[in-house]
Amino acid sequence: MTVMWVVAVVSLLVTVVVAMTGLSRPRFRPHLSTPALLAAGLSMSVTLAHVAGVGRAAPGTDALGMVESVALMVLVGLVIRYAPPRRAVLSAPVAGLAAAVWLLRVFTPASPLEGVGVCAFWGLGALVAAAVGGYLRFLDVRQERAVADTRLALRLRLAGDLHDYLAHGISEMVAHAQAGQVTGDPLRALERVEAAGQRALSMLDRTLDMLHHDRPLAPGGDLGGIRDAAERFSAAGPAPVRLRMDPALVVPPETAALAYRIVIEGMTNIRRHAARAGRVDLSVSASSGVLDVTMTNDGVGRAPGTRRGGTGLPALASLVEAQGGELVAEAVSDGWSLTARLPLAQSPEWSPASSSPTTRKASAAPSA
């Protein structure tokens, strides 16, 4: 009996040490499967020794066995929550079985059926531990996915900001440089290139500041910025902008920022893909709870060797859809048209043309 008591104590100590290590040391948890399997194997060996009559239960082994069973249940929960799935599939059931059959050390059933019933009843504790571990693992996985989705959305938003605003600033710098070569006023052209570069750097600094200080993304641009952008575009070419916008027009900041973004994306596309345009018509108006932004030009073409279209308009379409609006980019009889309809503060007067917000591209037109 003394030998069996020592064996029971050793089995208990091994199981408890493994369980306590898993509870207290997070770095050990992903590697818990193998130690849990060894502890469960040792526990089942002790139980089989009692069942086979190798030794009889010593006084106090019932209490030791109960503590050991609880420790095995803890291991079941820890393994299911933290261990790799392929390893947990093996070690968790073995640990649960060891926790369920320990009663056979101190209880001799009258029939095999009675033994199965008693072990199954005690094994409910292991099932509860497995359920708790699985639920906590599910919460961990869902949280990781939510964090990953948030990070991806932030990266895409930042990429869109950098693409739209920096591409516009760089294209403006190029346009001013080209205009300086044509007009023969390099000093004036350099001043405008410098101003465009300063605006691009300011946008980059704002983005980096938000990243460094974990600040929310603030709207960039407003209706006043549309007027300024139209004036700068007209000064740089390739065509003057005829802007129609009520100076007293007021819309929510988010809607104004999106309208500004649509305008500079359209201007960037004209600079890159419609160098022969002779006019640009831009209209910004609000009616019936909707802000309408329409930009047309009379010269869509692609010079040999220029870049192919990118993701500017599709990304912009996603932003428009997110606000419940419509974006239509299409070829017209004498050029190209970009039209957006943005609801103002979820106005009940807004009724899109289709049952859901849509974004259409009538042809394979170039986009930034």
N, C-alpha and C positions, 0 to 999 in steps of 0.2 A: 504494500500500500504506500509505503514511503516513496518508492520509485515512481508510482503513478502520480502521486501528489507533486513531486518535483517536475514531472513531465507536464502536468496541468499548469503549474506555475510558469514554466518556460513558455508554453504555448500562449498563456495569457499575456505575459510580458512582451513577447514578440508582436502580438496583435495590437496591444495598447500602444506600444512605442511607434509602430507604423501609423496607426490612426492619429496619434498626437502630433507626429511629425507632419502628416498631411494637413492637419488643422492649423498648425503654427507656422509652417514654412511654405509660403505660396510658390516659391521656385521649385519645390519638390513635387508639387501636385501633378504636373503633367507627366512625371515619371513614376507615379504612384501605382501603376498597374502591376508591374512585376513584383514589388514588395507585398502588395495586397494578395497577389496570387500565391506567393510563398507562405504568407501567414495563414491564408485559408487552407492551403494544402497541409500545413502542420496541424491546424485545428481538426481537420477531417481525419488525419492519421490518428490523433489521440482518441477521437470518437470511435473510429473503427477498431482500435485496440480494445476499448471497453466492450463494444458489441461482440467482438470475437472472443471475449473472455480471457484476454491476455492478463488483465488486471482488474481489480474491483475498485470502485470509487472510494477514495479516502475521505475522511471527514473534511468538510469545507470546500470540496471540489465543486459542489453544486453552485455555491456563490461565485467561485472563480469562473465557472463556465458561463454563468449568466452575464458577468461583466465582459467576458470574452465575446459572447454573442452580440452584446450591444456595440462593442468596438468593431466587430465585423460589419454590423449594419451601418455604422458610420463610414467605414471603408467603402461599402457599396455606394453610398451617396456621393462620396468624394470622387470615386473612380468614374462614375457616370457623368459627373459634372465637369471634371477637369482632364481626365485621361483621353488620349486619342481614341476615336470610336472603334477602330479595329482591335485595339488592345482591351478596351472596356468591354467589348462583346464577350470576351473570354473570362476576364478576371472578375467582373461584377457578378455573373451568375454563380461562379464557384464560391465567392465570398458569401453570397446570399444563401447558398446551399449549406455551407459550413455553419452559418449562423442559425439555420433552421434545425439541423440534425444534432446539435450539441446536447439536446435533452436526452438522447439515447444513452448518454453517459450515466445518468442518474435515474432513468425511468425505463422499465422493461415492459413493453406493450404486450397485451394478451394475444394480439394477432397482428399480422403485417398491416392490415387495414387500419387498426388503431394507431399503429406507429406512424403511418402516413398522415393520418388526420392530425395527430399531435404536432408533428413536424410542420405540417402545412399551416396550422394555426400560429405557431411561433414564427414561421417564415413570413407572416403578414408584416411584421416589423421591417424585414428586409425589403419587401415590396413598397412599403411607405417610404423608406429611405431612398429607394430607386426612383420613385415618383418625384420626391422632393429634389433629388439631384438632377433628374431630367428636366424638371420645370425651371430650375435655376440656370441650367445650361441653355435652355431655350431663351430665357431672358438675356443671358450674356450674348448669345448669338444675335438676337434681335437688336440689342444695343450696339454691338459692333457694326451691324449692317446700317443702322441709323446714322452712326458716326461716319461710316464710309460714304453713305449717300450724301450726307451734309457736306463732307469735304469735297466730293466730286462736284456737287452743285456749286460750291464756292469757287472751285478751280475753273469751272466752265464760265461762271459769271465774271470772274476776273479776266479770263482769257477773252471773253466777249468785250469787256471794257477796254482792255488793251488794244484789241483788234480795231474796234470802232474808233476810239478817240485818237490813238497813236497813228493809225493808218491815215486818218483824216489830216492830222498835223503834218505827217511826213509828205503826204501827197500835196498839201498846200505849200510846203517848202520847195518841192520839186517844181510846182507850177510857177511860183515866184521866180525861181532861178531861170526857168525857161523864158518867162516873160521879160526878165532882165536882159537876156540875150537878144530878144526881138526888139525891144524898145531902145536898147543902148543906154540904159540907166542902171548900171550895175550897183551903184551905191544905194539907190532906193530899193532895188531888189534884195540886196543883202540885209537891209533893215527889216524888210518884211519876212525874209527867211529867218532872221534872228527872232522876231516876234512869234512866228509859228513854232519855232523850236522851243521857245520859252513856254508856250502853252502846252506843248507835248510833254516837256519835262515836268510842268506843274501837275499834269494828269498822272504821270508816272509816280511823282512824289506822293500824291494823294493815295494812290493805290498801295504803295509800299508802306505808307504810314498806317493804313488800315490793317495791313498784314502784321506789322510789327507790334501794334498795340491792340490787336484783336477787336477792332471796332467794326460796327455794322457798315455795310456798303451804303454810302449816301448817294442820293440821286445826283447825276451830273448833268448840268445844263438846264435851261429854262426857255421860255418864249423869247425873252430878251436875247438870249444866246443865239436863237434862230436868226434874228435880225442881224446880229453881228457877223454870224457865219455867212449870211447872204452877201453882206458888204465885202467881206474878205474874199469870198469866192469871185465876186464880180471884179475885184481889183486884180486878182491873179489870173483870171480866165479859166477855161477857154471861152466862156460866154457870160454875159451879164445875167444876173438873176432878177426877174420881175416878181417881187414879193407882194402878195396881197394878204395882209393881216391887220386886224383891228388893234391899234395900240392899247386900247382899254380892255382887251381880252384877258380874262383871268380863269385859270383852270387849276386843278389840284397839282401839287408839286410833282407827284409821281407821273402823272399824265404829261405834264410839261416836259419832264426829263426824257420820257420815252419819245415824245414828238421831236425833241431836239436830236435825239439819237437817230431817229428815222431820217431826218433831214441831212445830217452829216454823213450818214451811210450813203444816201442817194447822191450827195455831192462828190463823195469819194469815188463812187462808181462812175460818175460822169467824167471825172478827171482821168480815170484809168482806162475807161472803155468807150468814151464818146468824145474824143479829142476834137472832132470836127463839128461839135455842136455849136450853133450860132445863137441859141437862146435857151434859157431855163425859166420855166414858169413854176412858181411856188405859191401855193395857196394854203393858209391855215385859218380855219374858221370853226365856229361852234354853233350847233343848232340841234334842237330836239334831244338834248342830253348827250350829244356826240361831238367829239372833236375830229374834224376832217383835215387830213394833211395830204395834199396832192402835189406831186412834182413831176413835171414832164420836160423833155428836151427833144430837140429835133435832129439829133445826130448820133445814132448808135452804130458803132463800128469797132472792129478789132484790127489793130495794126499787126502785121506779121511779127511773130516772135514775142508778142506780149504775153503776160501771164494768163493762165486760165482762171476761170471763176473759182471762188473759194467757198467759205461757209458764212459770209457776212449776212446775206439775206435770210438763209435758213435759221441762223441763230436769232436774228432780229424777229423773225416770224414767231419763234417760241416765246419771246418776251411779249409780243403783241397778244398772242393767244392767252398768256398767263393773266393779262389784264382784261380778258374777255372781248378783245377786238378782232378786227379783220385787217389783213395785209394783202394787197394785190399788186404784183409786179408783172407787167406785161408789155409786149410790143404794141405800139399804135401805128397809125398810118404813116406818120412822118417822124417817128422816133421811138421813145421809150417812156413809160409812165410807171410811177410808184405811188400807190394810194393806200392810205391807212385810215381806219375808222376806229377811234378809241372812245369807249364809254366814259362818261364823266361821273365818278363817284357812284358807280352801279345805278345809274339813273333808270327809273322804270320806263322812261321814254325810249331807251335804247332797245332796238329790235334788229338783230343781225339778219342778213339776207338768208342765212340757212339756220337749221335747228341748233347748230353748234358753231363756235368760232372757227373760221377757216382761213387758210393762207394758200393763195394760189400763185403759181408761176405759169403764165400762158405759153411760154416757150422757153427753150434752153438759152436764156439770156445770161450774159456775164454778170457775176456778182462778186463782191469783194470777199 
